[in-house]
Amino acid sequence: MLSTYALDSQVIQTELCTGCGACQGLCPYWGTRRGRTICYYDCERSDGRCQRFCPRMPADLTALQEKAFAGEQLLPELGPLRDIYMTRAADPAIRARAQHGGTVTALMSLALREGMIDAALLSRARDTLDPAGVLAVSPEEVIECAGSSFQIPPTLALLNRALQENQYQKIGVVGTPCKTLATYKMRWDPLPENDNHAGNIALVLGLFCGWGLDWDGLETLTVSRAGGTSHADILPSSFHSMEFNRAGGGGDPISVDLDEVLPLVRPACRACADMTAEFSDLSVGGARTGEGWETDREWNTVLVRSEKGAALLELARRSGTLEFRSPPAGALDKLKRASVGKKRTAVRTMQDRHGGLGYLEPESSALKQLLG
């Protein structure tokens, strides 16, 4: 029998918590402070939302994928996949404000304008630090949330409340792989006695993610090296660095060797086996064109995973919301290798830290087949 204590002992105390917020927003037993999930009280409930939807509690993700993506091609390296594109926002003002090509901002703005969704769950940061969840209901509010943060806020707490209130019937969700997985658990494996209006989840856009950083550690680093930062990015592996723009703008970006950054990676992220947000309608990440960083930073890679995602992307093409270009030869194979690399790291981390696969155990056969 599971309980809140089981979640605390299996996820929080073992440093597997991603800080996604799936356990928060409805229950007074759970809270958060600067990216850290806090369990205030034990609970005897045998099957609550906190256990059911936590992305680090064991679940048969293969079965969940087959249920949510029935009829779609499922690749062992990348999950469901229809196609791969390179895109960027056609509006240069969005590109200037957003991370890389601004594809996510442009798509969520379009989805609101066209009535595909009536609210968008996003995160908004102070410059690039201290992000918080936001429910945007207009394209202008979406654009206000443009940009990325390497801190992971508990935005799904806001989703829990929005679903319960039932004010919005078509909610779009943007999130890292841990958040999109939790969202799919809510949508496709709800509690039998109360699905909390999970059918109101209408669209999920996933973000490629290598890792998130400790909130306090990242703030200390940026203040000490750049006086704070208005923008942060991880450069391609050949640079082995993270780049910060100074708070307030001005001056050249500050480059920090990754050896200073990697100690700040959240322990949970090293145990994550999903780089490309496999549970989503569309997944979006930085592009690798082979033409150099100055070109790459202006474009996104987009993986189409579902009919709904394909429809939104085609609408973006017809309306001129996005610009498209063909991905370079070998782009999909390169992405597969990177994804497998993260899966290997997750398996190795779980085995070294916990003596087994832990939450990955229901997927062990598929992982062993993929990883050899």
C-alpha positions as CSV (number, residue, x, y, z in Angstrom):
1,M,0.0,0.0,0.0
2,L,1.3,3.4,-1.0
3,S,1.0,6.6,1.1
4,T,2.3,10.1,1.2
5,Y,5.1,8.7,3.3
6,A,6.0,6.3,0.5
7,L,6.3,9.2,-1.9
8,D,8.4,11.1,0.6
9,S,10.7,8.1,1.2
10,Q,10.9,6.9,-2.4
11,V,11.2,10.2,-4.2
12,I,11.9,13.2,-1.9
13,Q,14.5,11.6,0.4
14,T,16.2,9.7,-2.4
15,E,16.7,13.0,-4.4
16,L,14.5,11.8,-7.3
17,C,12.0,14.7,-7.0
18,T,12.0,16.9,-10.1
19,G,10.1,19.7,-8.6
20,C,7.3,19.5,-11.2
21,G,4.5,20.3,-8.9
22,A,2.2,17.4,-9.8
23,C,1.7,16.6,-6.1
24,Q,0.9,20.2,-5.2
25,G,-1.9,22.7,-5.6
26,L,-4.8,20.7,-4.1
27,C,-3.4,19.0,-1.0
28,P,-2.1,20.8,2.1
29,Y,0.3,18.0,2.8
30,W,2.7,19.2,0.0
31,G,4.4,22.5,-0.7
32,T,7.5,23.9,-2.3
33,R,10.2,26.4,-1.6
34,R,12.7,27.6,-4.2
35,G,12.5,24.4,-6.3
36,R,12.4,22.0,-3.3
37,T,9.3,19.9,-2.7
38,I,8.3,19.7,1.0
39,C,6.2,17.0,2.6
40,Y,4.5,18.5,5.7
41,Y,2.5,15.6,6.9
42,D,2.1,11.8,6.4
43,C,-1.1,10.5,4.8
44,E,-2.7,7.1,4.9
45,R,-4.4,7.4,1.5
46,S,-3.5,4.4,-0.6
47,D,-3.8,5.9,-4.0
48,G,-3.8,9.7,-4.2
49,R,-2.9,12.1,-6.9
50,C,0.6,12.6,-5.5
51,Q,1.6,9.0,-6.0
52,R,-0.4,8.4,-9.2
53,F,1.0,11.4,-11.2
54,C,4.5,11.8,-9.8
55,P,6.9,11.2,-12.7
56,R,9.3,9.4,-10.4
57,M,6.9,6.9,-9.0
58,P,7.0,3.5,-10.9
59,A,4.6,3.2,-13.8
60,D,4.4,1.2,-17.0
61,L,5.3,3.9,-19.4
62,T,5.3,1.6,-22.4
63,A,1.6,0.8,-21.8
64,L,0.9,4.5,-21.2
65,Q,2.5,5.4,-24.5
66,E,0.6,2.8,-26.4
67,K,-2.6,4.0,-24.9
68,A,-2.0,7.7,-25.5
69,F,-0.4,7.3,-28.9
70,A,-2.4,4.5,-30.3
71,G,-1.5,3.9,-34.0
72,E,1.6,6.1,-33.9
73,Q,5.1,4.9,-34.7
74,L,7.0,4.4,-31.4
75,L,10.7,4.6,-31.6
76,P,12.7,3.1,-28.7
77,E,15.1,6.0,-28.7
78,L,12.6,8.9,-29.0
79,G,9.1,7.6,-28.4
80,P,6.2,8.4,-30.7
81,L,7.4,10.2,-33.9
82,R,5.7,11.3,-37.1
83,D,8.2,13.7,-38.5
84,I,11.1,16.1,-37.7
85,Y,11.4,19.7,-38.7
86,M,13.4,22.8,-38.1
87,T,11.3,25.9,-37.5
88,R,11.4,29.4,-36.0
89,A,8.9,32.2,-35.3
90,A,8.3,34.3,-38.4
91,D,7.9,37.4,-36.1
92,P,11.4,38.8,-35.4
93,A,10.1,40.4,-32.2
94,I,9.2,37.0,-30.8
95,R,12.6,35.6,-31.8
96,A,14.4,38.4,-30.1
97,R,12.6,37.8,-26.8
98,A,12.4,34.0,-26.9
99,Q,14.9,31.2,-26.5
100,H,16.4,30.1,-29.8
101,G,13.8,30.3,-32.6
102,G,10.8,31.2,-30.5
103,T,8.8,28.2,-31.9
104,V,7.0,27.4,-28.6
105,T,5.9,31.0,-28.0
106,A,4.7,31.3,-31.6
107,L,2.7,28.0,-31.5
108,M,1.0,28.7,-28.1
109,S,0.0,32.2,-29.3
110,L,-1.4,30.7,-32.4
111,A,-3.3,28.0,-30.5
112,L,-5.0,30.6,-28.4
113,R,-5.9,32.8,-31.4
114,E,-7.4,29.9,-33.2
115,G,-9.3,28.5,-30.3
116,M,-7.4,25.3,-30.0
117,I,-6.9,26.2,-26.4
118,D,-8.4,28.7,-24.1
119,A,-5.5,28.9,-21.6
120,A,-1.8,28.1,-21.7
121,L,0.2,26.8,-18.7
122,L,3.6,28.4,-19.0
123,S,6.4,29.6,-16.7
124,R,7.6,33.2,-16.4
125,A,10.9,34.2,-14.9
126,R,12.4,37.4,-13.5
127,D,14.9,37.9,-16.2
128,T,15.9,34.2,-16.4
129,L,15.7,33.4,-12.6
130,D,13.0,32.6,-10.1
131,P,10.4,31.3,-12.6
132,A,6.8,30.7,-11.6
133,G,3.7,29.1,-13.2
134,V,1.4,31.3,-15.3
135,L,-1.9,30.6,-17.0
136,A,-1.9,32.8,-20.1
137,V,-5.2,33.5,-21.8
138,S,-4.1,35.8,-24.6
139,P,-1.2,35.8,-27.1
140,E,0.2,38.9,-25.5
141,E,0.4,37.1,-22.1
142,V,2.1,34.2,-23.9
143,I,4.8,36.5,-25.3
144,E,5.4,37.9,-21.8
145,C,6.5,34.4,-20.8
146,A,9.0,33.9,-23.7
147,G,12.4,32.8,-22.8
148,S,13.8,29.9,-20.7
149,S,15.1,29.3,-17.2
150,F,17.3,26.5,-16.0
151,Q,15.4,26.4,-12.7
152,I,12.4,24.1,-12.7
153,P,9.3,25.7,-11.1
154,P,6.3,23.6,-9.8
155,T,4.0,24.7,-12.6
156,L,1.8,21.6,-12.4
157,A,0.5,22.8,-9.0
158,L,-1.2,25.6,-11.0
159,L,-2.5,23.0,-13.5
160,N,-4.1,21.0,-10.7
161,R,-6.0,24.0,-9.4
162,A,-7.1,25.1,-12.9
163,L,-8.4,21.6,-13.7
164,Q,-10.3,21.5,-10.4
165,E,-11.9,24.9,-10.9
166,N,-13.0,23.8,-14.5
167,Q,-12.9,27.4,-15.7
168,Y,-10.9,26.5,-18.8
169,Q,-12.0,23.5,-21.0
170,K,-9.0,23.5,-23.3
171,I,-5.7,24.0,-21.5
172,G,-2.4,23.8,-23.3
173,V,0.6,22.8,-21.2
174,V,4.3,23.5,-21.9
175,G,6.8,21.7,-19.9
176,T,10.0,19.7,-19.5
177,P,9.9,15.9,-19.9
178,C,9.1,15.3,-16.2
179,K,6.1,17.7,-16.4
180,T,4.8,16.3,-19.7
181,L,5.0,12.8,-18.3
182,A,3.0,13.8,-15.2
183,T,0.5,15.6,-17.4
184,Y,0.0,12.5,-19.5
185,K,-0.5,10.4,-16.4
186,M,-3.2,12.9,-15.3
187,R,-4.9,12.8,-18.8
188,W,-4.6,9.1,-19.6
189,D,-4.5,7.4,-16.2
190,P,-6.7,9.5,-13.8
191,L,-8.0,8.4,-10.5
192,P,-11.1,6.3,-11.1
193,E,-13.3,8.1,-8.6
194,N,-12.2,11.7,-9.6
195,D,-10.4,12.5,-12.9
196,N,-10.4,16.2,-11.8
197,H,-11.6,17.3,-15.3
198,A,-8.4,15.8,-16.9
199,G,-10.1,15.9,-20.3
200,N,-9.6,19.6,-20.2
201,I,-5.9,19.0,-21.0
202,A,-6.1,19.8,-24.8
203,L,-2.5,20.2,-25.9
204,V,1.0,19.4,-24.6
205,L,4.2,20.9,-25.9
206,G,7.4,19.4,-24.6
207,L,10.8,21.0,-24.2
208,F,14.0,19.1,-24.8
209,C,15.9,19.0,-21.5
210,G,19.3,17.8,-20.4
211,W,19.0,19.0,-16.8
212,G,17.8,21.6,-14.4
213,L,19.9,23.5,-11.9
214,D,19.7,24.1,-8.2
215,W,17.8,27.4,-7.6
216,D,20.2,28.9,-5.1
217,G,23.3,27.7,-6.8
218,L,22.4,29.1,-10.1
219,E,21.5,32.5,-8.6
220,T,24.8,32.6,-6.7
221,L,26.7,31.7,-9.9
222,T,25.1,34.3,-12.1
223,V,25.4,37.1,-9.5
224,S,29.0,36.3,-8.9
225,R,30.0,36.1,-12.6
226,A,27.6,38.5,-14.3
227,G,25.9,40.5,-11.6
228,G,22.7,38.6,-12.4
229,T,21.5,37.6,-15.8
230,S,18.8,38.5,-18.4
231,H,19.4,35.4,-20.5
232,A,21.2,32.0,-20.1
233,D,21.9,29.3,-22.6
234,I,23.9,26.1,-22.9
235,L,26.2,26.2,-25.9
236,P,26.9,23.2,-28.1
237,S,29.1,20.5,-26.6
238,S,32.3,21.7,-28.4
239,F,32.1,24.9,-26.3
240,H,31.7,23.1,-23.0
241,S,30.2,26.3,-21.5
242,M,27.1,28.1,-20.3
243,E,26.5,31.6,-21.5
244,F,25.0,34.5,-19.4
245,N,23.9,37.9,-20.6
246,R,24.4,40.5,-17.9
247,A,21.3,41.7,-16.0
248,G,20.1,44.9,-17.6
249,G,21.9,44.1,-20.9
250,G,25.1,45.6,-22.1
251,G,28.6,44.1,-22.6
252,D,29.5,40.8,-24.1
253,P,28.0,37.6,-22.8
254,I,29.8,35.9,-19.9
255,S,31.0,32.4,-20.7
256,V,31.2,30.0,-17.7
257,D,33.0,26.6,-18.1
258,L,30.5,23.7,-17.6
259,D,32.8,22.3,-14.9
260,E,31.5,25.2,-12.7
261,V,27.9,24.5,-13.7
262,L,27.6,20.7,-13.6
263,P,27.9,20.5,-9.8
264,L,24.6,22.5,-9.7
265,V,22.6,19.9,-11.7
266,R,19.7,18.6,-9.6
267,P,20.3,14.9,-8.6
268,A,16.9,14.0,-10.0
269,C,17.9,15.1,-13.5
270,R,20.8,12.6,-13.6
271,A,18.2,9.8,-13.2
272,C,15.9,11.1,-15.9
273,A,15.8,8.9,-19.0
274,D,13.8,11.3,-21.3
275,M,15.7,14.0,-23.2
276,T,13.0,14.9,-25.8
277,A,9.8,15.0,-23.8
278,E,8.4,11.8,-25.3
279,F,5.0,12.4,-23.8
280,S,3.8,15.4,-25.8
281,D,2.0,16.4,-29.0
282,L,5.1,18.3,-30.2
283,S,8.6,18.4,-28.7
284,V,10.8,21.4,-29.3
285,G,14.5,21.9,-28.6
286,G,17.5,23.8,-29.9
287,A,18.6,23.1,-33.4
288,R,21.9,21.7,-34.7
289,T,22.3,22.8,-38.3
290,G,26.0,22.0,-38.8
291,E,26.4,25.7,-39.8
292,G,27.7,26.9,-36.5
293,W,26.2,28.3,-33.2
294,E,25.2,31.7,-34.7
295,T,22.8,29.9,-37.0
296,D,21.8,27.2,-34.5
297,R,20.7,29.7,-31.9
298,E,18.1,31.1,-34.3
299,W,16.3,27.8,-34.9
300,N,14.4,25.0,-33.2
301,T,14.2,21.3,-33.8
302,V,10.6,20.1,-33.7
303,L,9.4,16.5,-33.3
304,V,5.8,15.8,-34.3
305,R,4.3,13.1,-32.1
306,S,0.5,13.1,-32.6
307,E,-2.2,14.1,-35.0
308,K,-3.0,17.1,-32.9
309,G,0.6,18.3,-33.0
310,A,0.7,17.8,-36.7
311,A,-2.4,19.8,-37.2
312,L,-1.0,22.7,-35.1
313,L,2.3,22.7,-37.0
314,E,0.5,22.7,-40.4
315,L,-1.7,25.6,-39.3
316,A,1.5,27.4,-38.3
317,R,2.9,26.8,-41.8
318,R,-0.3,27.9,-43.7
319,S,-0.7,31.0,-41.6
320,G,3.0,32.0,-41.9
321,T,3.4,31.9,-38.1
322,L,6.5,29.7,-38.4
323,E,9.4,29.6,-40.9
324,F,10.5,26.1,-41.9
325,R,13.7,24.6,-43.2
326,S,14.8,21.0,-43.7
327,P,16.8,19.5,-41.0
328,P,20.4,18.5,-42.0
329,A,21.2,15.0,-43.1
330,G,21.6,12.7,-40.1
331,A,19.8,15.0,-37.7
332,L,17.4,12.3,-36.5
333,D,20.2,9.8,-36.0
334,K,22.2,12.3,-34.0
335,L,19.1,13.1,-31.8
336,K,18.6,9.3,-31.3
337,R,22.2,9.0,-30.1
338,A,21.9,11.9,-27.7
339,S,18.7,10.5,-26.3
340,V,20.2,7.0,-25.8
341,G,23.1,8.7,-24.0
342,K,20.7,10.2,-21.5
343,K,19.0,6.9,-21.0
344,R,22.3,5.2,-20.3
345,T,23.2,7.9,-17.8
346,A,19.8,7.5,-16.0
347,V,20.2,3.7,-15.8
348,R,23.8,4.0,-14.5
349,T,22.7,6.6,-12.0
350,M,19.9,4.5,-10.7
351,Q,22.1,1.4,-10.4
352,D,25.0,3.3,-8.7
353,R,22.8,5.3,-6.4
354,H,20.0,2.9,-5.6
355,G,21.3,-0.5,-6.5
356,G,18.7,-1.1,-9.2
357,L,16.4,0.6,-11.7
358,G,14.0,1.9,-9.2
359,Y,11.2,3.9,-10.9
360,L,12.5,2.7,-14.3
361,E,11.9,-1.0,-13.4
362,P,8.5,-1.3,-15.2
363,E,10.5,-0.2,-18.4
364,S,13.5,-2.4,-17.7
365,S,12.9,-4.8,-20.6
366,A,12.6,-2.1,-23.1
367,L,15.6,-0.2,-21.7
368,K,17.7,-3.4,-21.7
369,Q,16.8,-4.1,-25.2
370,L,17.6,-0.6,-26.3
371,L,20.8,-0.2,-24.3
372,G,22.1,-3.8,-24.7
